[in-house]
Structures are given as structure tokens and as C-alpha cells.
Amino acid sequence: MSTDTFEDQLRSLLHGSADAEGSAYLDVAPYAVVSTGRRIIRRRRVAAGAGIAAATAVVGLVGWSVLGSGVDRAAVPAGPVLSTTRDATAGDHGTTALLDELSDLSGPQGQPVDVPGPRRLAVTIDAGRTPDLVYSAVAGDGSLTMMGGSSLVGVDRLAATWGTAGEGSHVLVGVLPEQAEQFQLVTPITDEGGHASTAVTGPLPGTGRQAFAVRFAEAGDADAVRHLLWWDGDAVVHDESGAVVPSVVLGDADGTVVFVSQALDRMGTFSTRDGLSSMALDGSRNSSGRPVISSGRGDGDRVDWLFAAVVPATAEPGTITPSDGSSAATPLAKVAVPGTDLAVIWSRLSSPKDEKGSGYVSATWTEDGRTVTQRP
């Protein structure tokens, strides 16, 4: 994994002049431009995510939610990064993705949130320059102001890398493999409720990568991101290094994929219809003692719910009891997670839009001859 921070060291790239020549960059080593590191936060967590093909707001989860989706734009040829500010269409070197403007964010009560920082970003990859990956803010006239950059040398094609504007930042920007259809950011859970974020993506043709940016309502949330998970639209989930994360296709009509990462203390879902959800593997707060996701998506007058619990592979499903007015569209079923000693017990439910709760009152299964019950 590589994470980038736009620190004061970047000013050395400019050599005190907005008109510095491109050769001024060639003597600056990538490690002097940015700092990298890995630090796992061992707290209860849920993810911010973004659907690259589509994004869906998920209810019923504490933590992060995505309020916007990415829209692809045509890449604009970019010139050499010769100055602090330049026109987005100048030159013929490298490839630049001009990302759509990040949408407005709302607070817990729906009130608009005034979020500082750039509203529109660009990402440039130019193998002939140092740094070869540059992040820029886009002005209203289309000019680019360099925010930071790093090296893609040694970054695997299946890996993701990103940067923030430093401590207290509201914006995160980076690159993903071009085949990623959805991604989730691994961020700390907060007990006070959900933190809003919005995301955009754009292609970087010919590079094998795509650009992405995420804007957070809360200061410092961007800097708290230490890991990323992405899905290729098939059945494979990867982490930020490109390594495969254990996952399984449930077999429902939506093609939902559930992943389980014990290394990241995370379970979650990817789905083109339901969007994304994620929760820590710590199930101590649940009545069953197992990690559980119960996420819902509104559709007209009904809310469609997914219930999923991570259990030992030897567990056997029992029954799920819908709440008043709800119905179980899928009986409780079990699928093993390949490469692990775990399984997922899951069901699909439907409830009236105005009904409170998660669509069920209890779900049961057996472990080692005893009955385990999960209640919302």
C-alpha cells in the first residue's frame, strides 16, 4: 500500500517559483516529495465507500455513508507540470483525469455543511516527469493548481494509492486499478453516528488506472483512512495492495458479494444494486456475539433488507422471523467463505418504508449443538 500526504516538503518541488522549468523536478527523489506509511487502527470501524458504476445510500449502519456517485469523464491530455498553476488542456504529455465537482454534503439533521477545501480535483500520470503522479485542484477557469504528488514506481497495477492535504483534511484523492467497479475506504467507527462523504471517479486511459476523490464532512476523516477495498464487478475483492480478500457470492438475485478480512477486522458487501456496507468483525455488541450487517435500500413504498452474519463454517442456519408487516423473501441460508474456516448466514427481507427496525425480530442458527439468536 502507498498513502501520500501533501506536506510542506512539496514546496521544494517549486523551488520558490511559479514558473520553474520541468527540469527542476528531476533532482527531487520521490521519497522527498511525500511520506508513506502503514498504521492499522484497532477500533470498531465501518467504511466510507463509493460505487464507481453506481452508489447507494445504506441505512441501518453506524459509521460512514456515501451520498454521491462517480461519473466518468473523458480524460484531457495534460502538459508537463511546470508551474504551480496551469491550464488543464495545455501540453501533450501524460494523461489527466478531470474529476466531476464533488457534491454538497449534509449533516445528521439534513442541514448543509460548509466544507473547506477544493470542490474539483484532477489527477495526472506522466511517466516522463518526477513526480509521475500529481494531484491538483481545478479552478473555475479550468486551471490546475498542484496540491501534491508521488511516485507510481513499484506500485502494483492492482494496488491503490492516495493522498490527503494533511492533518484536518476534508479531501482524499488517488488512483485505483481501472477494473475496479466499487471501492470502500476503511475508516474508524464513531459512536456518535454517521459521517457523510461523497465520491467521484474518472478514467486515466492507457495507464491501467483510474482516478478517484472523496470529500468528507468532518475534518480529519480523510487523514484517518489507512486501508481501501475494491471490487472488480465479478466475485473478487482486493485490498489496497492488490491482494485478494476472502469473499463469497451469496447467490441472491442482486449478485451480492460478502467479503471477510480478518487482517483488517472487517466484513462487508459489494453489490451493483444495494451498494456498499461494511462493519467491524467484532460482534461483542450483538446479541449473537457474531458480526452482523443489516442494511436496507428503499424502493418505492418498501425497503429491501439484507441480513448477513459471519459464523463458523460448521454452523447451520435456523430461521429468521420477520417483524410486523415484513416478509422474508429468502429463507435463512449458509454459504462458506473459500479459504477460511468461516461462513455467511444470510437472508433477504422486505418491510414497509415507514416501519422502524431492520425488517426482522430474530434470526437463529446452531453452533456446536447450541442455538444462537441474533436480535436487532
DRENTORRO-484970 format. One record per residue (C-alpha): residue number from 1; residue in one letter; x, y, z. Coordinates in nm, 3 decimals, always signed. Example, Ala and Ser with C-alpha at 12.3 -4.5 7.8 and 13.67 -1.06 7.14 Angstrom:
<rs>
R num residuo      xx      yy      zz
R   1       a  +1.230  -0.450  +0.780
R   2       s  +1.367  -0.106  +0.714
</rs>
This chain:
<rs>
R num residuo      xx      yy      zz
R   1       m  +0.000  +0.000  +0.000
R   2       s  +0.105  +0.356  -0.051
R   3       t  -0.053  +0.661  +0.111
R   4       d  +0.056  +1.012  +0.027
R   5       t  +0.039  +1.332  +0.233
R   6       f  +0.073  +1.674  +0.077
R   7       e  +0.324  +1.817  +0.320
R   8       d  +0.531  +2.132  +0.315
R   9       q  +0.810  +1.931  +0.154
R  10       l  +0.618  +1.963  -0.173
R  11       r  +0.709  +2.329  -0.185
R  12       s  +1.064  +2.221  -0.257
R  13       l  +0.938  +2.098  -0.594
R  14       l  +0.857  +2.452  -0.696
R  15       h  +1.195  +2.598  -0.599
R  16       g  +1.027  +2.920  -0.494
R  17       s  +0.895  +2.999  -0.840
R  18       a  +0.563  +2.950  -1.009
R  19       d  +0.748  +2.949  -1.341
R  20       a  +1.008  +2.681  -1.262
R  21       e  +1.113  +2.467  -1.553
R  22       g  +1.033  +2.096  -1.568
R  23       s  +1.400  +2.010  -1.514
R  24       a  +1.367  +2.150  -1.163
R  25       y  +1.174  +1.840  -1.067
R  26       l  +1.423  +1.585  -1.191
R  27       d  +1.658  +1.617  -0.894
R  28       v  +1.386  +1.556  -0.637
R  29       a  +1.357  +1.198  -0.519
R  30       p  +1.001  +1.067  -0.481
R  31       y  +1.058  +0.988  -0.113
R  32       a  +1.143  +1.355  -0.055
R  33       v  +0.815  +1.462  -0.208
R  34       v  +0.581  +1.263  +0.010
R  35       s  +0.585  +1.041  +0.315
R  36       t  +0.434  +0.695  +0.321
R  37       g  +0.337  +0.457  +0.593
R  38       r  +0.102  +0.195  +0.724
R  39       r  -0.079  +0.211  +1.053
R  40       i  -0.374  -0.010  +1.139
R  41       i  -0.631  +0.146  +1.367
R  42       r  -0.763  -0.122  +1.600
R  43       r  -1.102  +0.027  +1.674
R  44       r  -1.457  -0.055  +1.574
R  45       r  -1.489  +0.055  +1.216
R  46       v  -1.722  +0.094  +0.922
R  47       a  -1.631  +0.207  +0.573
R  48       a  -1.683  +0.501  +0.351
R  49       g  -1.734  +0.363  +0.005
R  50       a  -1.805  +0.464  -0.348
R  51       g  -1.979  +0.285  -0.630
R  52       i  -1.795  +0.356  -0.949
R  53       a  -2.076  +0.224  -1.162
R  54       a  -2.336  +0.336  -0.908
R  55       a  -2.362  +0.425  -0.541
R  56       t  -2.645  +0.358  -0.298
R  57       a  -2.703  +0.513  +0.041
R  58       v  -2.717  +0.238  +0.302
R  59       v  -2.933  +0.269  +0.610
R  60       g  -2.918  +0.071  +0.929
R  61       l  -2.542  +0.106  +0.978
R  62       v  -2.348  +0.327  +1.215
R  63       g  -2.049  +0.499  +1.062
R  64       w  -1.991  +0.619  +0.709
R  65       s  -2.224  +0.659  +0.414
R  66       v  -2.176  +0.764  +0.054
R  67       l  -2.403  +1.042  -0.064
R  68       g  -2.279  +1.069  -0.420
R  69       s  -2.159  +0.851  -0.705
R  70       g  -1.879  +0.870  -0.955
R  71       v  -1.941  +0.976  -1.314
R  72       d  -1.679  +0.904  -1.577
R  73       r  -1.542  +1.193  -1.784
R  74       a  -1.317  +1.190  -2.085
R  75       a  -0.953  +1.236  -1.992
R  76       v  -0.785  +1.556  -2.110
R  77       p  -0.424  +1.546  -2.235
R  78       a  -0.206  +1.725  -1.982
R  79       g  +0.116  +1.915  -2.031
R  80       p  +0.426  +1.886  -1.814
R  81       v  +0.378  +2.005  -1.457
R  82       l  +0.599  +2.310  -1.495
R  83       s  +0.436  +2.553  -1.255
R  84       t  +0.204  +2.581  -0.960
R  85       t  -0.086  +2.675  -1.185
R  86       r  -0.153  +2.583  -1.545
R  87       d  -0.438  +2.536  -1.789
R  88       a  -0.597  +2.191  -1.784
R  89       t  -0.576  +2.149  -2.161
R  90       a  -0.217  +2.266  -2.212
R  91       g  +0.056  +2.042  -2.349
R  92       d  +0.065  +1.690  -2.483
R  93       h  +0.242  +1.485  -2.214
R  94       g  +0.086  +1.239  -1.974
R  95       t  -0.279  +1.173  -1.904
R  96       t  -0.507  +1.378  -1.680
R  97       a  -0.845  +1.285  -1.536
R  98       l  -1.057  +1.592  -1.463
R  99       l  -1.298  +1.473  -1.196
R 100       d  -1.653  +1.599  -1.163
R 101       e  -1.719  +1.851  -0.889
R 102       l  -1.770  +1.687  -0.552
R 103       s  -2.128  +1.733  -0.440
R 104       d  -2.256  +1.915  -0.134
R 105       l  -2.277  +1.735  +0.199
R 106       s  -2.544  +1.740  +0.468
R 107       g  -2.526  +1.699  +0.845
R 108       p  -2.716  +1.446  +1.060
R 109       q  -3.032  +1.660  +1.054
R 110       g  -3.010  +1.730  +0.682
R 111       q  -2.857  +2.074  +0.723
R 112       p  -2.596  +2.179  +0.464
R 113       v  -2.235  +2.150  +0.577
R 114       d  -1.977  +2.410  +0.477
R 115       v  -1.675  +2.200  +0.385
R 116       p  -1.344  +2.378  +0.317
R 117       g  -1.102  +2.265  +0.050
R 118       p  -1.125  +2.212  -0.326
R 119       r  -1.454  +2.112  -0.484
R 120       r  -1.298  +1.977  -0.803
R 121       l  -0.977  +1.779  -0.848
R 122       a  -0.757  +1.643  -1.123
R 123       v  -0.510  +1.356  -1.131
R 124       t  -0.221  +1.342  -1.378
R 125       i  +0.001  +1.044  -1.461
R 126       d  +0.312  +1.130  -1.663
R 127       a  +0.587  +0.868  -1.665
R 128       g  +0.831  +1.123  -1.806
R 129       r  +0.817  +1.351  -1.502
R 130       t  +0.909  +1.337  -1.135
R 131       p  +0.678  +1.302  -0.956
R 132       d  +0.493  +1.092  -1.212
R 133       l  +0.163  +1.109  -1.020
R 134       v  +0.032  +1.459  -0.948
R 135       y  -0.285  +1.570  -0.767
R 136       s  -0.425  +1.915  -0.849
R 137       a  -0.712  +2.144  -0.756
R 138       v  -0.919  +2.264  -1.054
R 139       a  -1.023  +2.630  -1.062
R 140       g  -1.339  +2.765  -1.224
R 141       d  -1.143  +2.864  -1.535
R 142       g  -1.005  +2.511  -1.570
R 143       s  -0.653  +2.589  -1.450
R 144       l  -0.479  +2.335  -1.227
R 145       t  -0.300  +2.415  -0.903
R 146       m  -0.070  +2.139  -0.788
R 147       m  -0.156  +2.006  -0.442
R 148       g  +0.092  +1.720  -0.420
R 149       g  +0.226  +1.412  -0.585
R 150       s  +0.418  +1.089  -0.550
R 151       s  +0.579  +0.808  -0.745
R 152       l  +0.399  +0.514  -0.904
R 153       v  +0.727  +0.327  -0.939
R 154       g  +0.683  -0.007  -0.764
R 155       v  +0.309  +0.040  -0.714
R 156       d  +0.143  -0.278  -0.843
R 157       r  -0.119  -0.247  -1.117
R 158       l  -0.377  -0.395  -0.881
R 159       a  -0.285  -0.158  -0.598
R 160       a  -0.440  +0.173  -0.495
R 161       t  -0.254  +0.480  -0.374
R 162       w  -0.388  +0.809  -0.239
R 163       g  -0.303  +1.129  -0.062
R 164       t  -0.462  +1.387  +0.165
R 165       a  -0.399  +1.752  +0.231
R 166       g  -0.257  +1.666  +0.572
R 167       e  -0.394  +1.684  +0.925
R 168       g  -0.753  +1.806  +0.939
R 169       s  -0.808  +1.748  +0.568
R 170       h  -1.155  +1.711  +0.419
R 171       v  -1.038  +1.567  +0.085
R 172       l  -0.868  +1.246  -0.023
R 173       v  -0.756  +1.184  -0.383
R 174       g  -0.577  +0.897  -0.552
R 175       v  -0.575  +0.623  -0.815
R 176       l  -0.733  +0.277  -0.839
R 177       p  -0.693  -0.007  -1.089
R 178       e  -0.904  +0.061  -1.397
R 179       q  -1.106  -0.260  -1.345
R 180       a  -1.234  -0.153  -1.002
R 181       e  -1.610  -0.101  -1.015
R 182       q  -1.663  -0.011  -0.649
R 183       f  -1.439  +0.074  -0.355
R 184       q  -1.464  +0.121  +0.019
R 185       l  -1.238  +0.319  +0.250
R 186       v  -1.154  +0.160  +0.583
R 187       t  -1.213  +0.433  +0.840
R 188       p  -1.271  +0.442  +1.216
R 189       i  -1.619  +0.393  +1.354
R 190       t  -1.752  +0.671  +1.572
R 191       d  -2.022  +0.608  +1.830
R 192       e  -2.186  +0.945  +1.780
R 193       g  -2.331  +0.849  +1.442
R 194       g  -2.266  +0.865  +1.071
R 195       h  -2.013  +1.088  +0.899
R 196       a  -2.105  +1.189  +0.546
R 197       s  -1.880  +1.168  +0.242
R 198       t  -1.915  +1.195  -0.132
R 199       a  -1.701  +1.045  -0.408
R 200       v  -1.622  +1.085  -0.778
R 201       t  -1.409  +0.886  -1.022
R 202       g  -1.267  +0.934  -1.370
R 203       p  -1.068  +0.730  -1.624
R 204       l  -0.696  +0.761  -1.699
R 205       p  -0.686  +0.590  -2.040
R 206       g  -0.376  +0.396  -2.130
R 207       t  -0.244  +0.388  -1.774
R 208       g  -0.429  +0.085  -1.637
R 209       r  -0.563  +0.309  -1.360
R 210       q  -0.848  +0.543  -1.278
R 211       a  -0.864  +0.850  -1.055
R 212       f  -1.087  +0.896  -0.753
R 213       a  -1.158  +1.161  -0.492
R 214       v  -1.358  +1.157  -0.169
R 215       r  -1.481  +1.462  +0.024
R 216       f  -1.561  +1.427  +0.394
R 217       a  -1.789  +1.642  +0.609
R 218       e  -1.569  +1.602  +0.918
R 219       a  -1.220  +1.748  +0.946
R 220       g  -0.951  +1.482  +0.975
R 221       d  -1.160  +1.195  +0.840
R 222       a  -0.956  +1.182  +0.521
R 223       d  -0.632  +1.156  +0.716
R 224       a  -0.776  +0.865  +0.919
R 225       v  -0.800  +0.640  +0.611
R 226       r  -0.541  +0.364  +0.625
R 227       h  -0.689  +0.094  +0.401
R 228       l  -0.904  +0.055  +0.091
R 229       l  -1.102  -0.237  -0.051
R 230       w  -1.214  -0.263  -0.413
R 231       w  -1.430  -0.498  -0.617
R 232       d  -1.383  -0.587  -0.982
R 233       g  -1.754  -0.646  -1.053
R 234       d  -1.708  -1.022  -1.061
R 235       a  -1.652  -1.216  -0.739
R 236       v  -1.307  -1.090  -0.645
R 237       v  -1.234  -0.834  -0.372
R 238       h  -0.887  -0.678  -0.333
R 239       d  -0.723  -0.463  -0.067
R 240       e  -0.512  -0.153  -0.135
R 241       s  -0.202  -0.363  -0.207
R 242       g  -0.388  -0.564  -0.471
R 243       a  -0.404  -0.880  -0.257
R 244       v  -0.720  -1.088  -0.280
R 245       v  -0.951  -1.067  +0.022
R 246       p  -1.165  -1.376  +0.105
R 247       s  -1.516  -1.331  -0.029
R 248       v  -1.821  -1.526  -0.140
R 249       v  -2.115  -1.466  -0.373
R 250       l  -2.439  -1.511  -0.180
R 251       g  -2.638  -1.630  -0.479
R 252       d  -2.919  -1.377  -0.445
R 253       a  -3.074  -1.200  -0.743
R 254       d  -2.855  -0.894  -0.685
R 255       g  -2.527  -1.086  -0.705
R 256       t  -2.422  -0.963  -0.361
R 257       v  -2.062  -1.038  -0.261
R 258       v  -1.971  -1.061  +0.109
R 259       f  -1.604  -1.021  +0.200
R 260       v  -1.433  -1.111  +0.527
R 261       s  -1.093  -0.960  +0.608
R 262       q  -0.962  -1.079  +0.942
R 263       a  -0.643  -0.878  +0.882
R 264       l  -0.848  -0.558  +0.861
R 265       d  -1.109  -0.666  +1.118
R 266       r  -1.375  -0.607  +0.855
R 267       m  -1.674  -0.772  +0.691
R 268       g  -1.882  -0.605  +0.424
R 269       t  -2.070  -0.623  +0.097
R 270       f  -2.035  -0.515  -0.263
R 271       s  -2.340  -0.508  -0.489
R 272       t  -2.433  -0.318  -0.803
R 273       r  -2.791  -0.288  -0.675
R 274       d  -2.759  -0.241  -0.300
R 275       g  -2.432  -0.051  -0.300
R 276       l  -2.187  -0.096  -0.015
R 277       s  -2.184  -0.178  +0.352
R 278       s  -1.911  -0.265  +0.600
R 279       m  -1.873  -0.343  +0.969
R 280       a  -1.600  -0.450  +1.210
R 281       l  -1.565  -0.822  +1.278
R 282       d  -1.602  -0.752  +1.649
R 283       g  -1.953  -0.881  +1.727
R 284       s  -1.937  -0.827  +2.102
R 285       r  -2.215  -0.569  +2.095
R 286       n  -2.452  -0.804  +1.913
R 287       s  -2.683  -1.043  +2.096
R 288       s  -2.537  -1.336  +1.899
R 289       g  -2.177  -1.234  +1.964
R 290       r  -2.117  -1.256  +1.587
R 291       p  -2.055  -0.973  +1.338
R 292       v  -2.379  -0.885  +1.161
R 293       i  -2.477  -0.649  +0.879
R 294       s  -2.838  -0.545  +0.837
R 295       s  -2.860  -0.294  +0.554
R 296       g  -3.166  -0.164  +0.374
R 297       r  -3.242  +0.011  +0.047
R 298       g  -3.563  +0.199  -0.018
R 299       d  -3.757  +0.110  -0.331
R 300       g  -4.094  +0.284  -0.358
R 301       d  -4.311  +0.202  -0.057
R 302       r  -4.086  -0.084  +0.055
R 303       v  -3.739  -0.126  +0.200
R 304       d  -3.537  -0.428  +0.087
R 305       w  -3.313  -0.563  +0.363
R 306       l  -3.005  -0.783  +0.360
R 307       f  -2.927  -0.973  +0.678
R 308       a  -2.580  -1.131  +0.689
R 309       a  -2.382  -1.278  +0.981
R 310       v  -2.029  -1.420  +0.980
R 311       v  -2.025  -1.753  +1.165
R 312       p  -1.801  -2.060  +1.199
R 313       a  -1.807  -2.283  +0.892
R 314       t  -1.968  -2.564  +1.098
R 315       a  -2.273  -2.351  +1.191
R 316       e  -2.610  -2.440  +1.042
R 317       p  -2.888  -2.191  +0.958
R 318       g  -3.214  -2.196  +1.154
R 319       t  -3.492  -1.947  +1.089
R 320       i  -3.540  -1.574  +1.053
R 321       t  -3.855  -1.413  +1.193
R 322       p  -3.973  -1.101  +1.006
R 323       s  -4.107  -0.803  +1.201
R 324       d  -4.472  -0.700  +1.175
R 325       g  -4.553  -0.603  +0.819
R 326       s  -4.229  -0.751  +0.688
R 327       s  -4.169  -1.067  +0.492
R 328       a  -3.869  -1.292  +0.429
R 329       a  -3.806  -1.305  +0.056
R 330       t  -3.524  -1.558  +0.110
R 331       p  -3.511  -1.820  +0.387
R 332       l  -3.203  -1.815  +0.608
R 333       a  -2.920  -1.981  +0.409
R 334       k  -2.548  -2.052  +0.451
R 335       v  -2.252  -2.012  +0.216
R 336       a  -1.893  -2.097  +0.305
R 337       v  -1.619  -1.836  +0.258
R 338       p  -1.348  -2.006  +0.049
R 339       g  -1.003  -2.017  +0.204
R 340       t  -1.131  -1.960  +0.559
R 341       d  -1.300  -2.153  +0.839
R 342       l  -1.594  -1.912  +0.823
R 343       a  -1.933  -1.897  +0.656
R 344       v  -2.203  -1.636  +0.599
R 345       i  -2.561  -1.694  +0.710
R 346       w  -2.793  -1.460  +0.523
R 347       s  -3.149  -1.373  +0.424
R 348       r  -3.337  -1.113  +0.220
R 349       l  -3.637  -0.934  +0.372
R 350       s  -3.883  -0.664  +0.272
R 351       s  -4.058  -0.416  +0.502
R 352       p  -4.289  -0.113  +0.465
R 353       k  -4.100  +0.212  +0.416
R 354       d  -4.237  +0.365  +0.736
R 355       e  -4.164  +0.064  +0.957
R 356       k  -3.885  +0.115  +1.207
R 357       g  -3.621  -0.150  +1.259
R 358       s  -3.431  -0.386  +1.031
R 359       g  -3.715  -0.597  +0.895
R 360       y  -3.664  -0.884  +1.140
R 361       v  -3.708  -0.956  +1.511
R 362       s  -3.477  -1.257  +1.537
R 363       a  -3.253  -1.490  +1.340
R 364       t  -3.128  -1.824  +1.471
R 365       w  -2.860  -2.074  +1.383
R 366       t  -2.676  -2.357  +1.559
R 367       e  -2.311  -2.365  +1.662
R 368       d  -2.160  -2.671  +1.830
R 369       g  -2.504  -2.808  +1.913
R 370       r  -2.635  -2.487  +2.073
R 371       t  -2.883  -2.241  +1.930
R 372       v  -2.759  -1.886  +1.873
R 373       t  -3.008  -1.600  +1.840
R 374       q  -2.943  -1.260  +1.686
R 375       r  -3.183  -0.972  +1.756
R 376       p  -3.157  -0.617  +1.620
</rs>
